[in-house]
Amino acid sequence: MKILIIGAYGNIGKIVTPALQQNHEVITAGRNSGDVSVDISSIASLENLFTQTGIVDAVVCTAGDSVTSDLLSMTDEKYRTGVQQKLLAQINLVITGLRYINDNGSFTLISGKMGENPAKGSSGKAVTNGAVNSFVLAAALEMPRGIRINVISPSKITDIATQDLINGYFKSIATSANGEIIRVGYN
Amino acid sequence: MKILIIGAYGNIGKIVTPALQQNHEVITAGRNSGDVSVDISSIASLENLFTQTGIVDAVVCTAGDSVTSDLLSMTDEKYRTGVQQKLLAQINLVITGLRYINDNGSFTLISGKMGENPAKGSSGKAVTNGAVNSFVLAAALEMPRGIRINVISPSKITDIATQDLINGYFKSIATSANGEIIRVGYN
């Protein structure tokens, strides 16, 4: 498979990328590193990304920022960071990517445990991650041409077993899973 | 109790408002109707709202727009409608309202079944409703001064028994419920 991975050298990506490279052609992308530079919060940058990759079989996104802060210090602007950088960014990745993905391809997005099991200080993450999860549940019902979409919802990176994380990505990319929230490291 | 209800004459509000008025002082608000006019997507309008209401015991929001459309017709702009009009609007209602609500008061927000159990064409609603649910789960952990926050997640209005809806709002406003997604009319 020809697989595009965004955030290829981030905390999650640096674990997943080498595992994918063992059996697939992997195009790496990131804000400041990888084969192609991309700012996923920009639709123009996403369009440029796919113009450079051409048609792919799988799109994996392990990137997306949101703000951690006490509730009473959160502001409209801080919530918007996650909405723009992680939620709408990944939605626009799918909308744009649908024109550049093969039949029966797959999208694998990223959310996080705080969407379902929040802790104090996580409301900015919770909003973003909960929304990404719900997007994937909904979008999976309407993906055209046999294309699938799932989301990896990881716990804190320090609570995750490497192989569990890799297995989660393999499940999304290489099985019939569709519309699944793949929880990793929850316990 | 002194209760502020926003969207007092909408599909949900017109059922809930009279029920609350039986035993409480109710201030109604809406975009085009009610005691006070408010556009909840505007922080300035929210500030003006509370300047007019003064301190209240409960804030209920039954308003918030999002877009219904086939996935392949959805755009960044259509997703932003729900984000702005229903998600960030209600978050800003809480942020602003915290300065105008009594100790042990309550916020009752609104999401919808499509956040958890989406149908085709609902991705715009799903994103918004899922995010509001997660916000409430997270914010409930950090509300100050005994203040509580819950969210009513209604199914389609035609699938809801009136008394179930009213009971949901009573549960949020008048019991110790906190951080609950109160599902009404699922099935």
HADDOCK unambig.tbl for C-alpha pairs under 7 A between the chains (distance, minus, plus):
assign (segid A and resid 71 and name CA) (segid B and resid 139 and name CA) 6.56 0.50 0.50
assign (segid A and resid 71 and name CA) (segid B and resid 142 and name CA) 6.33 0.50 0.50
assign (segid A and resid 76 and name CA) (segid B and resid 88 and name CA) 7.00 0.50 0.50
assign (segid A and resid 76 and name CA) (segid B and resid 92 and name CA) 6.54 0.50 0.50
assign (segid A and resid 92 and name CA) (segid B and resid 76 and name CA) 6.55 0.50 0.50
assign (segid A and resid 115 and name CA) (segid B and resid 134 and name CA) 5.60 0.50 0.50
assign (segid A and resid 116 and name CA) (segid B and resid 134 and name CA) 6.53 0.50 0.50
assign (segid A and resid 118 and name CA) (segid B and resid 137 and name CA) 6.74 0.50 0.50
assign (segid A and resid 118 and name CA) (segid B and resid 138 and name CA) 5.20 0.50 0.50
assign (segid A and resid 119 and name CA) (segid B and resid 138 and name CA) 6.57 0.50 0.50
assign (segid A and resid 120 and name CA) (segid B and resid 138 and name CA) 6.82 0.50 0.50
assign (segid A and resid 120 and name CA) (segid B and resid 141 and name CA) 5.97 0.50 0.50
assign (segid A and resid 120 and name CA) (segid B and resid 142 and name CA) 6.35 0.50 0.50
assign (segid A and resid 122 and name CA) (segid B and resid 138 and name CA) 6.46 0.50 0.50
assign (segid A and resid 123 and name CA) (segid B and resid 135 and name CA) 5.74 0.50 0.50
assign (segid A and resid 123 and name CA) (segid B and resid 138 and name CA) 5.03 0.50 0.50
assign (segid A and resid 123 and name CA) (segid B and resid 139 and name CA) 6.08 0.50 0.50
assign (segid A and resid 126 and name CA) (segid B and resid 134 and name CA) 5.33 0.50 0.50
assign (segid A and resid 126 and name CA) (segid B and resid 135 and name CA) 5.96 0.50 0.50
assign (segid A and resid 126 and name CA) (segid B and resid 138 and name CA) 6.49 0.50 0.50
assign (segid A and resid 127 and name CA) (segid B and resid 131 and name CA) 4.50 0.50 0.50
assign (segid A and resid 127 and name CA) (segid B and resid 132 and name CA) 6.70 0.50 0.50
assign (segid A and resid 127 and name CA) (segid B and resid 134 and name CA) 5.42 0.50 0.50
assign (segid A and resid 127 and name CA) (segid B and resid 135 and name CA) 5.14 0.50 0.50
assign (segid A and resid 128 and name CA) (segid B and resid 131 and name CA) 6.45 0.50 0.50
assign (segid A and resid 130 and name CA) (segid B and resid 130 and name CA) 5.27 0.50 0.50
assign (segid A and resid 130 and name CA) (segid B and resid 131 and name CA) 4.94 0.50 0.50
assign (segid A and resid 130 and name CA) (segid B and resid 134 and name CA) 5.44 0.50 0.50
assign (segid A and resid 131 and name CA) (segid B and resid 127 and name CA) 4.51 0.50 0.50
assign (segid A and resid 131 and name CA) (segid B and resid 128 and name CA) 6.45 0.50 0.50
assign (segid A and resid 131 and name CA) (segid B and resid 130 and name CA) 4.94 0.50 0.50
assign (segid A and resid 131 and name CA) (segid B and resid 131 and name CA) 4.40 0.50 0.50
assign (segid A and resid 132 and name CA) (segid B and resid 127 and name CA) 6.71 0.50 0.50
assign (segid A and resid 134 and name CA) (segid B and resid 115 and name CA) 5.60 0.50 0.50
assign (segid A and resid 134 and name CA) (segid B and resid 116 and name CA) 6.53 0.50 0.50
assign (segid A and resid 134 and name CA) (segid B and resid 126 and name CA) 5.33 0.50 0.50
assign (segid A and resid 134 and name CA) (segid B and resid 127 and name CA) 5.43 0.50 0.50
assign (segid A and resid 134 and name CA) (segid B and resid 130 and name CA) 5.45 0.50 0.50
assign (segid A and resid 135 and name CA) (segid B and resid 123 and name CA) 5.75 0.50 0.50
assign (segid A and resid 135 and name CA) (segid B and resid 126 and name CA) 5.97 0.50 0.50
assign (segid A and resid 135 and name CA) (segid B and resid 127 and name CA) 5.15 0.50 0.50
assign (segid A and resid 137 and name CA) (segid B and resid 118 and name CA) 6.73 0.50 0.50
assign (segid A and resid 138 and name CA) (segid B and resid 118 and name CA) 5.19 0.50 0.50
assign (segid A and resid 138 and name CA) (segid B and resid 119 and name CA) 6.57 0.50 0.50
assign (segid A and resid 138 and name CA) (segid B and resid 120 and name CA) 6.83 0.50 0.50
assign (segid A and resid 138 and name CA) (segid B and resid 122 and name CA) 6.48 0.50 0.50
assign (segid A and resid 138 and name CA) (segid B and resid 123 and name CA) 5.04 0.50 0.50
assign (segid A and resid 138 and name CA) (segid B and resid 126 and name CA) 6.49 0.50 0.50
assign (segid A and resid 139 and name CA) (segid B and resid 71 and name CA) 6.58 0.50 0.50
assign (segid A and resid 139 and name CA) (segid B and resid 123 and name CA) 6.09 0.50 0.50
assign (segid A and resid 141 and name CA) (segid B and resid 120 and name CA) 5.97 0.50 0.50
assign (segid A and resid 142 and name CA) (segid B and resid 71 and name CA) 6.33 0.50 0.50
assign (segid A and resid 142 and name CA) (segid B and resid 120 and name CA) 6.35 0.50 0.50
